[in-house]
């Protein structure tokens, strides 16, 4: 877990690598979830 409020390199990675300017941005393996969707998160974690 990285804290974009205090880690500027985390912000740069969030934008450059994941094309996201939102939090939460959750990465599970190669899957990226922008925003919070509990059902999708559960699916990602079970895969």
CHARMM-style PDB file with segment names, atoms N, HN, CA, C and O in Angstrom:
ATOM      1  N   UNK     1       0.845  -1.163   0.000  1.00  0.00      PROA
ATOM      2  CA  UNK     1       0.000   0.000   0.000  1.00  0.00      PROA
ATOM      3  C   UNK     1       0.900   1.239   0.000  1.00  0.00      PROA
ATOM      4  O   UNK     1       1.926   1.290   0.679  1.00  0.00      PROA
ATOM      5  N   UNK     2       0.480   2.227  -0.782  1.00  0.00      PROA
ATOM      6  HN  UNK     2      -0.353   2.186  -1.333  1.00  0.00      PROA
ATOM      7  CA  UNK     2       1.236   3.482  -0.854  1.00  0.00      PROA
ATOM      8  C   UNK     2       0.290   4.644  -0.566  1.00  0.00      PROA
ATOM      9  O   UNK     2      -0.881   4.613  -0.945  1.00  0.00      PROA
ATOM     10  N   UNK     3       0.802   5.650   0.094  1.00  0.00      PROA
ATOM     11  HN  UNK     3       1.753   5.675   0.402  1.00  0.00      PROA
ATOM     12  CA  UNK     3       0.011   6.797   0.516  1.00  0.00      PROA
ATOM     13  C   UNK     3       0.281   7.981  -0.414  1.00  0.00      PROA
ATOM     14  O   UNK     3       1.326   8.624  -0.320  1.00  0.00      PROA
ATOM     15  N   UNK     4      -0.664   8.265  -1.309  1.00  0.00      PROA
ATOM     16  HN  UNK     4      -1.513   7.743  -1.386  1.00  0.00      PROA
ATOM     17  CA  UNK     4      -0.457   9.351  -2.265  1.00  0.00      PROA
ATOM     18  C   UNK     4      -0.511  10.727  -1.615  1.00  0.00      PROA
ATOM     19  O   UNK     4      -0.118  11.717  -2.232  1.00  0.00      PROA
ATOM     20  N   UNK     5      -0.990  10.799  -0.386  1.00  0.00      PROA
ATOM     21  HN  UNK     5      -1.310   9.995   0.115  1.00  0.00      PROA
ATOM     22  CA  UNK     5      -1.034  12.099   0.279  1.00  0.00      PROA
ATOM     23  C   UNK     5       0.340  12.539   0.778  1.00  0.00      PROA
ATOM     24  O   UNK     5       0.558  13.721   1.045  1.00  0.00      PROA
ATOM     25  N   UNK     6       1.263  11.590   0.904  1.00  0.00      PROA
ATOM     26  HN  UNK     6       1.086  10.630   0.687  1.00  0.00      PROA
ATOM     27  CA  UNK     6       2.593  11.962   1.404  1.00  0.00      PROA
ATOM     28  C   UNK     6       3.745  11.444   0.545  1.00  0.00      PROA
ATOM     29  O   UNK     6       4.908  11.693   0.862  1.00  0.00      PROA
ATOM     30  N   UNK     7       3.438  10.727  -0.537  1.00  0.00      PROA
ATOM     31  HN  UNK     7       2.493  10.525  -0.795  1.00  0.00      PROA
ATOM     32  CA  UNK     7       4.476  10.113  -1.372  1.00  0.00      PROA
ATOM     33  C   UNK     7       4.276  10.550  -2.827  1.00  0.00      PROA
ATOM     34  O   UNK     7       3.460   9.982  -3.553  1.00  0.00      PROA
ATOM     35  N   UNK     8       5.039  11.573  -3.239  1.00  0.00      PROA
ATOM     36  HN  UNK     8       5.701  12.035  -2.649  1.00  0.00      PROA
ATOM     37  CA  UNK     8       4.869  12.107  -4.586  1.00  0.00      PROA
ATOM     38  C   UNK     8       5.178  11.066  -5.665  1.00  0.00      PROA
ATOM     39  O   UNK     8       4.549  11.086  -6.723  1.00  0.00      PROA
ATOM     40  N   UNK     9       6.122  10.164  -5.428  1.00  0.00      PROA
ATOM     41  HN  UNK     9       6.633  10.148  -4.569  1.00  0.00      PROA
ATOM     42  CA  UNK     9       6.425   9.127  -6.424  1.00  0.00      PROA
ATOM     43  C   UNK     9       5.229   8.195  -6.598  1.00  0.00      PROA
ATOM     44  O   UNK     9       5.021   7.658  -7.686  1.00  0.00      PROA
ATOM     45  N   UNK    10       4.446   7.996  -5.549  1.00  0.00      PROA
ATOM     46  HN  UNK    10       4.615   8.433  -4.665  1.00  0.00      PROA
ATOM     47  CA  UNK    10       3.238   7.177  -5.659  1.00  0.00      PROA
ATOM     48  C   UNK    10       2.204   7.866  -6.543  1.00  0.00      PROA
ATOM     49  O   UNK    10       1.497   7.207  -7.305  1.00  0.00      PROA
ATOM     50  N   UNK    11       2.115   9.182  -6.442  1.00  0.00      PROA
ATOM     51  HN  UNK    11       2.689   9.717  -5.822  1.00  0.00      PROA
ATOM     52  CA  UNK    11       1.199   9.938  -7.299  1.00  0.00      PROA
ATOM     53  C   UNK    11       1.620   9.819  -8.758  1.00  0.00      PROA
ATOM     54  O   UNK    11       0.787   9.573  -9.631  1.00  0.00      PROA
ATOM     55  N   UNK    12       2.906   9.992  -9.022  1.00  0.00      PROA
ATOM     56  HN  UNK    12       3.583  10.192  -8.313  1.00  0.00      PROA
ATOM     57  CA  UNK    12       3.414   9.871 -10.404  1.00  0.00      PROA
ATOM     58  C   UNK    12       3.120   8.482 -10.960  1.00  0.00      PROA
ATOM     59  O   UNK    12       2.693   8.360 -12.108  1.00  0.00      PROA
ATOM     60  N   UNK    13       3.340   7.438 -10.171  1.00  0.00      PROA
ATOM     61  HN  UNK    13       3.687   7.537  -9.238  1.00  0.00      PROA
ATOM     62  CA  UNK    13       3.073   6.072 -10.627  1.00  0.00      PROA
ATOM     63  C   UNK    13       1.585   5.864 -10.875  1.00  0.00      PROA
ATOM     64  O   UNK    13       1.205   5.235 -11.862  1.00  0.00      PROA
ATOM     65  N   UNK    14       0.741   6.383  -9.996  1.00  0.00      PROA
ATOM     66  HN  UNK    14       1.050   6.895  -9.194  1.00  0.00      PROA
ATOM     67  CA  UNK    14      -0.705   6.251 -10.138  1.00  0.00      PROA
ATOM     68  C   UNK    14      -1.161   6.806 -11.483  1.00  0.00      PROA
ATOM     69  O   UNK    14      -1.973   6.194 -12.177  1.00  0.00      PROA
ATOM     70  N   UNK    15      -0.629   7.969 -11.841  1.00  0.00      PROA
ATOM     71  HN  UNK    15       0.031   8.466 -11.278  1.00  0.00      PROA
ATOM     72  CA  UNK    15      -1.027   8.609 -13.091  1.00  0.00      PROA
ATOM     73  C   UNK    15      -0.373   7.930 -14.292  1.00  0.00      PROA
ATOM     74  O   UNK    15      -1.052   7.614 -15.269  1.00  0.00      PROA
ATOM     75  N   UNK    16       0.936   7.703 -14.229  1.00  0.00      PROA
ATOM     76  HN  UNK    16       1.488   7.959 -13.435  1.00  0.00      PROA
ATOM     77  CA  UNK    16       1.665   7.184 -15.386  1.00  0.00      PROA
ATOM     78  C   UNK    16       1.357   5.714 -15.666  1.00  0.00      PROA
ATOM     79  O   UNK    16       1.083   5.340 -16.806  1.00  0.00      PROA
ATOM     80  N   UNK    17       1.402   4.904 -14.649  1.00  0.00      PROA
ATOM     81  HN  UNK    17       1.625   5.208 -13.723  1.00  0.00      PROA
ATOM     82  CA  UNK    17       1.276   3.460 -14.847  1.00  0.00      PROA
ATOM     83  C   UNK    17      -0.177   2.997 -14.926  1.00  0.00      PROA
ATOM     84  O   UNK    17      -0.509   2.104 -15.706  1.00  0.00      PROA
ATOM     85  N   UNK    18      -1.037   3.608 -14.115  1.00  0.00      PROA
ATOM     86  HN  UNK    18      -0.767   4.334 -13.481  1.00  0.00      PROA
ATOM     87  CA  UNK    18      -2.414   3.135 -14.024  1.00  0.00      PROA
ATOM     88  C   UNK    18      -3.428   4.089 -14.632  1.00  0.00      PROA
ATOM     89  O   UNK    18      -4.628   3.815 -14.619  1.00  0.00      PROA
ATOM     90  N   UNK    19      -2.944   5.225 -15.174  1.00  0.00      PROA
ATOM     91  HN  UNK    19      -1.969   5.448 -15.185  1.00  0.00      PROA
ATOM     92  CA  UNK    19      -3.811   6.204 -15.822  1.00  0.00      PROA
ATOM     93  C   UNK    19      -4.971   6.606 -14.909  1.00  0.00      PROA
ATOM     94  O   UNK    19      -6.113   6.727 -15.352  1.00  0.00      PROA
ATOM     95  N   UNK    20      -4.661   6.808 -13.640  1.00  0.00      PROA
ATOM     96  HN  UNK    20      -3.733   6.710 -13.280  1.00  0.00      PROA
ATOM     97  CA  UNK    20      -5.681   7.138 -12.653  1.00  0.00      PROA
ATOM     98  C   UNK    20      -5.299   8.401 -11.907  1.00  0.00      PROA
ATOM     99  O   UNK    20      -4.130   8.633 -11.597  1.00  0.00      PROA
ATOM    100  N   UNK    21      -6.299   9.207 -11.626  1.00  0.00      PROA
ATOM    101  HN  UNK    21      -7.248   9.019 -11.878  1.00  0.00      PROA
ATOM    102  CA  UNK    21      -6.119  10.390 -10.787  1.00  0.00      PROA
ATOM    103  C   UNK    21      -7.075  10.306  -9.600  1.00  0.00      PROA
ATOM    104  O   UNK    21      -7.372  11.313  -8.956  1.00  0.00      PROA
ATOM    105  N   UNK    22      -7.549   9.102  -9.321  1.00  0.00      PROA
ATOM    106  HN  UNK    22      -7.308   8.284  -9.844  1.00  0.00      PROA
ATOM    107  CA  UNK    22      -8.540   8.891  -8.266  1.00  0.00      PROA
ATOM    108  C   UNK    22      -8.032   7.913  -7.228  1.00  0.00      PROA
ATOM    109  O   UNK    22      -7.185   7.064  -7.506  1.00  0.00      PROA
ATOM    110  N   UNK    23      -8.564   8.050  -6.031  1.00  0.00      PROA
ATOM    111  HN  UNK    23      -9.252   8.739  -5.805  1.00  0.00      PROA
ATOM    112  CA  UNK    23      -8.325   7.060  -4.997  1.00  0.00      PROA
ATOM    113  C   UNK    23      -9.674   6.584  -4.494  1.00  0.00      PROA
ATOM    114  O   UNK    23     -10.623   7.366  -4.453  1.00  0.00      PROA
ATOM    115  N   UNK    24      -9.779   5.354  -4.121  1.00  0.00      PROA
ATOM    116  HN  UNK    24      -9.007   4.719  -4.154  1.00  0.00      PROA
ATOM    117  CA  UNK    24      -8.711   4.373  -4.181  1.00  0.00      PROA
ATOM    118  C   UNK    24      -8.509   3.844  -5.594  1.00  0.00      PROA
ATOM    119  O   UNK    24      -9.450   3.743  -6.381  1.00  0.00      PROA
ATOM    120  N   UNK    25      -7.289   3.516  -5.888  1.00  0.00      PROA
ATOM    121  HN  UNK    25      -6.524   3.598  -5.249  1.00  0.00      PROA
ATOM    122  CA  UNK    25      -6.942   2.740  -7.071  1.00  0.00      PROA
ATOM    123  C   UNK    25      -6.312   1.473  -6.528  1.00  0.00      PROA
ATOM    124  O   UNK    25      -5.251   1.513  -5.905  1.00  0.00      PROA
ATOM    125  N   UNK    26      -6.965   0.355  -6.767  1.00  0.00      PROA
ATOM    126  HN  UNK    26      -7.826   0.323  -7.274  1.00  0.00      PROA
ATOM    127  CA  UNK    26      -6.546  -0.925  -6.204  1.00  0.00      PROA
ATOM    128  C   UNK    26      -6.011  -1.796  -7.321  1.00  0.00      PROA
ATOM    129  O   UNK    26      -6.669  -1.980  -8.345  1.00  0.00      PROA
ATOM    130  N   UNK    27      -4.818  -2.333  -7.125  1.00  0.00      PROA
ATOM    131  HN  UNK    27      -4.284  -2.184  -6.293  1.00  0.00      PROA
ATOM    132  CA  UNK    27      -4.182  -3.192  -8.119  1.00  0.00      PROA
ATOM    133  C   UNK    27      -4.045  -4.582  -7.523  1.00  0.00      PROA
ATOM    134  O   UNK    27      -3.437  -4.767  -6.468  1.00  0.00      PROA
ATOM    135  N   UNK    28      -4.621  -5.556  -8.217  1.00  0.00      PROA
ATOM    136  HN  UNK    28      -5.115  -5.406  -9.074  1.00  0.00      PROA
ATOM    137  CA  UNK    28      -4.516  -6.958  -7.814  1.00  0.00      PROA
ATOM    138  C   UNK    28      -3.959  -7.704  -9.019  1.00  0.00      PROA
ATOM    139  O   UNK    28      -4.653  -7.893 -10.018  1.00  0.00      PROA
ATOM    140  N   UNK    29      -2.712  -8.124  -8.920  1.00  0.00      PROA
ATOM    141  HN  UNK    29      -2.148  -7.971  -8.108  1.00  0.00      PROA
ATOM    142  CA  UNK    29      -2.059  -8.751 -10.069  1.00  0.00      PROA
ATOM    143  C   UNK    29      -1.958  -7.735 -11.194  1.00  0.00      PROA
ATOM    144  O   UNK    29      -1.342  -6.681 -11.034  1.00  0.00      PROA
ATOM    145  N   UNK    30      -2.559  -8.049 -12.324  1.00  0.00      PROA
ATOM    146  HN  UNK    30      -3.060  -8.905 -12.454  1.00  0.00      PROA
ATOM    147  CA  UNK    30      -2.568  -7.144 -13.477  1.00  0.00      PROA
ATOM    148  C   UNK    30      -3.863  -6.355 -13.585  1.00  0.00      PROA
ATOM    149  O   UNK    30      -4.002  -5.515 -14.475  1.00  0.00      PROA
ATOM    150  N   UNK    31      -4.808  -6.610 -12.696  1.00  0.00      PROA
ATOM    151  HN  UNK    31      -4.695  -7.292 -11.973  1.00  0.00      PROA
ATOM    152  CA  UNK    31      -6.114  -5.942 -12.741  1.00  0.00      PROA
ATOM    153  C   UNK    31      -6.076  -4.655 -11.932  1.00  0.00      PROA
ATOM    154  O   UNK    31      -5.528  -4.611 -10.831  1.00  0.00      PROA
ATOM    155  N   UNK    32      -6.668  -3.608 -12.498  1.00  0.00      PROA
ATOM    156  HN  UNK    32      -7.113  -3.643 -13.393  1.00  0.00      PROA
ATOM    157  CA  UNK    32      -6.705  -2.303 -11.838  1.00  0.00      PROA
ATOM    158  C   UNK    32      -8.167  -1.919 -11.631  1.00  0.00      PROA
ATOM    159  O   UNK    32      -8.965  -1.938 -12.568  1.00  0.00      PROA
ATOM    160  N   UNK    33      -8.504  -1.572 -10.395  1.00  0.00      PROA
ATOM    161  HN  UNK    33      -7.856  -1.556  -9.634  1.00  0.00      PROA
ATOM    162  CA  UNK    33      -9.849  -1.117 -10.077  1.00  0.00      PROA
ATOM    163  C   UNK    33      -9.739   0.318  -9.569  1.00  0.00      PROA
ATOM    164  O   UNK    33      -9.088   0.583  -8.558  1.00  0.00      PROA
ATOM    165  N   UNK    34     -10.380   1.234 -10.281  1.00  0.00      PROA
ATOM    166  HN  UNK    34     -10.909   1.019 -11.102  1.00  0.00      PROA
ATOM    167  CA  UNK    34     -10.380   2.637  -9.883  1.00  0.00      PROA
ATOM    168  C   UNK    34     -11.723   2.909  -9.208  1.00  0.00      PROA
ATOM    169  O   UNK    34     -12.785   2.671  -9.784  1.00  0.00      PROA
ATOM    170  N   UNK    35     -11.654   3.409  -7.984  1.00  0.00      PROA
ATOM    171  HN  UNK    35     -10.791   3.602  -7.516  1.00  0.00      PROA
ATOM    172  CA  UNK    35     -12.858   3.572  -7.180  1.00  0.00      PROA
ATOM    173  C   UNK    35     -13.056   2.319  -6.345  1.00  0.00      PROA
ATOM    174  O   UNK    35     -12.242   1.397  -6.402  1.00  0.00      PROA
ATOM    175  N   UNK    36     -14.119   2.281  -5.580  1.00  0.00      PROA
ATOM    176  HN  UNK    36     -14.780   3.030  -5.534  1.00  0.00      PROA
ATOM    177  CA  UNK    36     -14.350   1.140  -4.704  1.00  0.00      PROA
ATOM    178  C   UNK    36     -15.626   0.425  -5.091  1.00  0.00      PROA
ATOM    179  O   UNK    36     -16.709   1.009  -5.078  1.00  0.00      PROA
ATOM    180  N   UNK    37     -15.492  -0.831  -5.433  1.00  0.00      PROA
ATOM    181  HN  UNK    37     -14.612  -1.306  -5.445  1.00  0.00      PROA
ATOM    182  CA  UNK    37     -16.611  -1.701  -5.774  1.00  0.00      PROA
ATOM    183  C   UNK    37     -16.391  -2.996  -5.009  1.00  0.00      PROA
ATOM    184  O   UNK    37     -15.608  -3.838  -5.449  1.00  0.00      PROA
ATOM    185  N   UNK    38     -17.069  -3.180  -3.865  1.00  0.00      PROA
ATOM    186  HN  UNK    38     -17.705  -2.497  -3.508  1.00  0.00      PROA
ATOM    187  CA  UNK    38     -16.800  -4.337  -3.017  1.00  0.00      PROA
ATOM    188  C   UNK    38     -16.973  -5.675  -3.730  1.00  0.00      PROA
ATOM    189  O   UNK    38     -16.205  -6.606  -3.486  1.00  0.00      PROA
ATOM    190  N   UNK    39     -17.960  -5.783  -4.597  1.00  0.00      PROA
ATOM    191  HN  UNK    39     -18.584  -5.026  -4.795  1.00  0.00      PROA
ATOM    192  CA  UNK    39     -18.188  -7.046  -5.313  1.00  0.00      PROA
ATOM    193  C   UNK    39     -17.041  -7.338  -6.271  1.00  0.00      PROA
ATOM    194  O   UNK    39     -16.554  -8.467  -6.330  1.00  0.00      PROA
ATOM    195  N   UNK    40     -16.612  -6.343  -7.010  1.00  0.00      PROA
ATOM    196  HN  UNK    40     -17.007  -5.426  -6.962  1.00  0.00      PROA
ATOM    197  CA  UNK    40     -15.501  -6.551  -7.944  1.00  0.00      PROA
ATOM    198  C   UNK    40     -14.210  -6.850  -7.188  1.00  0.00      PROA
ATOM    199  O   UNK    40     -13.431  -7.702  -7.615  1.00  0.00      PROA
ATOM    200  N   UNK    41     -13.973  -6.164  -6.078  1.00  0.00      PROA
ATOM    201  HN  UNK    41     -14.606  -5.471  -5.732  1.00  0.00      PROA
ATOM    202  CA  UNK    41     -12.784  -6.421  -5.281  1.00  0.00      PROA
ATOM    203  C   UNK    41     -12.767  -7.864  -4.800  1.00  0.00      PROA
ATOM    204  O   UNK    41     -11.729  -8.524  -4.848  1.00  0.00      PROA
ATOM    205  N   UNK    42     -13.887  -8.349  -4.346  1.00  0.00      PROA
ATOM    206  HN  UNK    42     -14.731  -7.813  -4.307  1.00  0.00      PROA
ATOM    207  CA  UNK    42     -13.966  -9.746  -3.904  1.00  0.00      PROA
ATOM    208  C   UNK    42     -13.640 -10.686  -5.059  1.00  0.00      PROA
ATOM    209  O   UNK    42     -12.926 -11.670  -4.867  1.00  0.00      PROA
ATOM    210  N   UNK    43     -14.149 -10.400  -6.250  1.00  0.00      PROA
ATOM    211  HN  UNK    43     -14.729  -9.600  -6.406  1.00  0.00      PROA
ATOM    212  CA  UNK    43     -13.852 -11.228  -7.426  1.00  0.00      PROA
ATOM    213  C   UNK    43     -12.371 -11.203  -7.743  1.00  0.00      PROA
ATOM    214  O   UNK    43     -11.782 -12.244  -8.032  1.00  0.00      PROA
ATOM    215  N   UNK    44     -11.759 -10.023  -7.692  1.00  0.00      PROA
ATOM    216  HN  UNK    44     -12.238  -9.178  -7.457  1.00  0.00      PROA
ATOM    217  CA  UNK    44     -10.330  -9.912  -7.986  1.00  0.00      PROA
ATOM    218  C   UNK    44      -9.494 -10.702  -6.988  1.00  0.00      PROA
ATOM    219  O   UNK    44      -8.508 -11.340  -7.359  1.00  0.00      PROA
ATOM    220  N   UNK    45      -9.886 -10.656  -5.739  1.00  0.00      PROA
ATOM    221  HN  UNK    45     -10.686 -10.138  -5.438  1.00  0.00      PROA
ATOM    222  CA  UNK    45      -9.118 -11.342  -4.698  1.00  0.00      PROA
ATOM    223  C   UNK    45      -9.289 -12.854  -4.762  1.00  0.00      PROA
ATOM    224  O   UNK    45      -8.410 -13.590  -4.314  1.00  0.00      PROA
ATOM    225  N   UNK    46     -10.396 -13.329  -5.306  1.00  0.00      PROA
ATOM    226  HN  UNK    46     -11.110 -12.731  -5.670  1.00  0.00      PROA
ATOM    227  CA  UNK    46     -10.633 -14.766  -5.425  1.00  0.00      PROA
ATOM    228  C   UNK    46      -9.962 -15.378  -6.641  1.00  0.00      PROA
ATOM    229  O   UNK    46      -9.754 -16.590  -6.698  1.00  0.00      PROA
ATOM    230  N   UNK    47      -9.625 -14.546  -7.610  1.00  0.00      PROA
ATOM    231  HN  UNK    47      -9.794 -13.562  -7.564  1.00  0.00      PROA
ATOM    232  CA  UNK    47      -9.032 -15.049  -8.869  1.00  0.00      PROA
ATOM    233  C   UNK    47      -7.629 -15.535  -8.669  1.00  0.00      PROA
ATOM    234  OT1 UNK    47      -6.991 -15.987  -9.620  1.00  0.00      PROA
TER     235      UNK     47
END
